[in-house]
Amino acid sequence: MTQQAEHAAIEACLKALHTATIADVYDEKEWPAPALDPEIGFRTGRPGERLAGFAYTVEGALAADRRGPDARKERWVQAAPEGSVAVWSGTNARGTCPFGDGLAGKMHDRGCRGMVADGGYRDHDGLQAMGLPVFARYASPVQSLNRWYVTRTQEPVVLPAAVGGTITVRPGDWILADGDGVVVIGAEAILEVLDRAEAFEAEEAGHGKPRA
């Protein structure tokens, strides 16, 4: 099986699950909770839609001493792989938006499944019409040009966790997001987690038991 086919199979399996099930698997294994800060929540997309894919990471920061276009961000956008979920680590981005429908549209055209941002976004109506799932901290009309610049791409990034502390997201880790929030599954654990999560949901379906 090629890597692309393997990724497609994992994505399909993951998208059939719930973030709550993944969190329960981590609890059973006594692993740290995999959920991101609940303030990083569902912003755009179709009601009930789940976002699943492998992490494609970027980090940036406010930079008052820089001016002009952000060439590093543009290169990262143009290289977005099919099946990825863009994970934006905004660090100190407050009130400004690292992306809007222009950049997101380019990534969407390349097969990027959606966005998870510890920061902001803008062009809500355009993104909603595009059908691109966005899980972000806030929306803002203020663009990032001359304010926020990319500092690193495709390296591990750190985002706030749901129950305190942080979660490190590495390129190739797996993301699942739904109405309950966003979970991060390490690439090395994805098959083990999928097997147990599918068993959990099959057991509950067999007993007619609703999710707690």
C-alpha positions as CSV (number, residue, x, y, z in Angstrom):
1,M,0.0,0.0,0.0
2,T,1.4,3.4,-0.9
3,Q,1.6,6.1,1.7
4,Q,-1.1,8.1,0.0
5,A,-3.5,5.1,0.1
6,E,-2.6,4.4,3.7
7,H,-3.3,8.0,4.6
8,A,-6.7,7.9,2.8
9,A,-7.6,4.7,4.7
10,I,-6.7,6.2,8.1
11,E,-8.5,9.4,7.3
12,A,-11.7,7.5,6.4
13,C,-11.6,5.5,9.5
14,L,-10.9,8.5,11.7
15,K,-13.7,10.6,10.2
16,A,-16.2,7.9,11.1
17,L,-15.3,8.3,14.8
18,H,-16.0,10.9,17.5
19,T,-13.5,13.0,19.3
20,A,-15.1,11.9,22.6
21,T,-14.3,8.3,21.7
22,I,-10.7,9.2,21.1
23,A,-10.5,10.9,24.4
24,D,-12.0,7.9,26.1
25,V,-9.3,5.6,24.5
26,Y,-6.6,7.9,25.9
27,D,-8.2,7.8,29.4
28,E,-8.4,4.0,29.3
29,K,-4.7,3.8,28.4
30,E,-3.9,6.4,31.1
31,W,-2.3,8.6,28.5
32,P,-2.5,12.4,28.7
33,A,-5.7,13.8,27.3
34,P,-5.3,14.5,23.6
35,A,-7.7,17.5,23.3
36,L,-6.8,21.0,22.5
37,D,-8.0,24.1,24.5
38,P,-11.8,24.2,24.1
39,E,-11.5,27.8,23.0
40,I,-10.1,26.4,19.7
41,G,-13.6,25.5,18.4
42,F,-15.8,25.0,15.4
43,R,-16.1,28.2,13.3
44,T,-17.0,27.4,9.7
45,G,-18.1,24.3,7.8
46,R,-21.2,22.2,7.4
47,P,-23.2,21.4,10.5
48,G,-22.2,18.0,11.9
49,E,-19.1,17.8,9.8
50,R,-16.0,16.2,11.1
51,L,-12.5,17.2,10.1
52,A,-9.8,14.5,9.8
53,G,-6.3,14.4,8.3
54,F,-2.6,14.5,9.1
55,A,-1.0,17.7,10.6
56,Y,0.7,20.2,8.3
57,T,2.2,22.6,10.8
58,V,3.2,26.3,10.8
59,E,4.2,28.7,13.6
60,G,4.3,32.5,13.5
61,A,4.5,35.5,15.8
62,L,3.7,39.2,15.9
63,A,6.6,41.2,14.3
64,A,6.2,45.0,14.5
65,D,9.6,45.5,12.9
66,R,8.8,43.7,9.6
67,R,7.0,45.0,6.6
68,G,5.8,43.5,3.3
69,P,4.5,40.1,2.1
70,D,5.3,37.0,4.0
71,A,7.1,34.8,1.5
72,R,7.7,31.9,3.9
73,K,3.9,31.7,4.6
74,E,3.1,31.8,0.8
75,R,5.6,28.9,0.1
76,W,4.1,26.9,2.9
77,V,0.6,27.5,1.6
78,Q,1.6,26.5,-1.9
79,A,3.1,23.2,-0.8
80,A,0.1,22.0,1.2
81,P,-0.3,18.2,0.7
82,E,-3.6,16.5,-0.1
83,G,-5.2,15.0,3.0
84,S,-3.5,17.4,5.4
85,V,-5.0,19.6,8.1
86,A,-3.3,22.9,8.5
87,V,-2.3,23.5,12.1
88,W,-1.5,27.1,12.8
89,S,0.4,27.9,16.0
90,G,-0.3,31.6,16.5
91,T,1.9,32.1,19.6
92,N,1.3,35.8,20.4
93,A,-1.3,36.5,17.7
94,R,-4.0,38.4,19.5
95,G,-6.6,40.2,17.5
96,T,-5.0,39.6,14.1
97,C,-5.7,36.8,11.7
98,P,-3.0,34.7,10.1
99,F,-5.3,33.6,7.3
100,G,-8.5,34.3,5.4
101,D,-10.3,32.9,2.4
102,G,-7.6,33.7,0.0
103,L,-4.8,31.6,1.6
104,A,-7.3,29.0,2.8
105,G,-8.8,28.7,-0.7
106,K,-5.4,27.9,-2.2
107,M,-4.8,25.2,0.4
108,H,-8.3,23.8,-0.2
109,D,-7.6,23.6,-3.9
110,R,-4.6,21.5,-3.1
111,G,-6.6,19.0,-1.1
112,C,-6.1,20.4,2.4
113,R,-9.0,19.2,4.5
114,G,-9.3,22.2,6.9
115,M,-7.7,24.5,9.4
116,V,-7.0,24.3,13.2
117,A,-5.7,27.6,14.5
118,D,-4.5,28.7,17.9
119,G,-5.2,32.2,16.7
120,G,-7.6,33.9,14.3
121,Y,-9.1,33.9,10.9
122,R,-11.2,36.2,8.8
123,D,-13.5,36.2,5.7
124,H,-16.0,34.0,7.6
125,D,-18.7,34.1,4.9
126,G,-16.2,33.2,2.2
127,L,-14.9,30.3,4.2
128,Q,-18.4,29.1,5.1
129,A,-19.4,29.2,1.4
130,M,-16.2,27.3,0.5
131,G,-17.3,24.6,2.9
132,L,-13.8,24.5,4.5
133,P,-13.9,23.4,8.2
134,V,-12.1,25.9,10.4
135,F,-11.5,25.4,14.1
136,A,-10.0,28.6,15.5
137,R,-9.7,30.7,18.7
138,Y,-11.4,33.8,17.3
139,A,-12.4,35.7,14.1
140,S,-11.0,39.1,13.4
141,P,-11.2,41.5,10.4
142,V,-7.6,42.6,11.0
143,Q,-5.1,41.1,8.5
144,S,-1.7,39.8,9.4
145,L,0.2,41.7,6.8
146,N,2.9,43.8,8.5
147,R,1.8,42.4,11.9
148,W,2.2,38.6,12.0
149,Y,4.9,36.5,10.2
150,V,5.6,32.9,9.9
151,T,8.7,31.8,11.8
152,R,8.8,28.0,11.3
153,T,7.1,25.5,9.0
154,Q,6.7,21.7,9.1
155,E,8.3,21.4,12.6
156,P,6.7,20.4,15.9
157,V,4.4,23.2,17.3
158,V,3.0,23.6,20.7
159,L,-0.7,24.4,21.3
160,P,-2.6,24.8,24.6
161,A,-4.3,21.6,25.9
162,A,-7.9,21.2,27.2
163,V,-7.0,20.2,30.7
164,G,-3.9,22.4,31.3
165,G,-0.5,22.3,29.9
166,T,0.3,22.0,26.2
167,I,0.2,19.5,23.4
168,T,3.0,19.2,20.9
169,V,1.7,18.6,17.3
170,R,4.3,17.1,15.0
171,P,4.0,17.0,11.2
172,G,2.2,13.8,10.3
173,D,0.3,13.5,13.6
174,W,-3.4,12.9,13.1
175,I,-6.1,15.5,13.8
176,L,-9.8,14.8,14.4
177,A,-12.2,17.7,15.1
178,D,-16.0,17.8,15.5
179,G,-18.5,19.7,17.5
180,D,-16.9,18.7,20.8
181,G,-13.5,20.0,19.9
182,V,-10.1,19.0,18.5
183,V,-7.9,15.9,19.4
184,V,-4.4,15.2,18.3
185,I,-3.2,11.5,17.9
186,G,0.5,10.8,17.6
187,A,1.4,9.2,14.3
188,E,3.1,6.3,16.1
189,A,-0.2,5.5,18.0
190,I,-2.8,6.0,15.2
191,L,-3.4,2.4,14.4
192,E,-3.7,1.3,18.0
193,V,-6.0,4.2,18.8
194,L,-8.2,3.5,15.8
195,D,-8.6,-0.2,16.7
196,R,-9.7,0.6,20.2
197,A,-11.9,3.5,19.3
198,E,-13.7,1.4,16.6
199,A,-14.2,-1.3,19.2
200,F,-15.6,1.2,21.7
201,E,-18.1,2.6,19.2
202,A,-19.1,-0.9,18.0
203,E,-19.8,-2.0,21.6
204,E,-21.9,1.1,22.3
205,A,-23.9,0.6,19.1
206,G,-24.5,-3.0,19.9
207,H,-26.0,-2.1,23.2
208,G,-27.9,0.9,22.0
209,K,-26.0,2.9,24.5
210,P,-25.8,6.7,23.8
211,R,-22.5,8.4,24.2
212,A,-22.0,10.0,27.7
